[in-house]
């Protein structure tokens, strides 16, 4: 699973100008089952997306397609983790630690 953390690198006016395209991009990955949750940071200096069922390379490709990135208004920090414990609602994306 991945935590994709966005940090805005431009004024909010520039971010807001790309918002409709960004939401359409989010919708595409929600429809495919990759995105589990997303939202703005508080204070509004970026956002967070939870994604599952993809590789690191796919996560990097997906974030590179974000209209925010294409427009140069945000940067991503991608953190991979193994979700060994989840709520019942997220049981389908629960993971098992690899054998050591």
Order of alpha helices (4+ residues) and beta strands (2+ residues): beta-alpha-alpha-beta-beta-alpha-alpha-beta
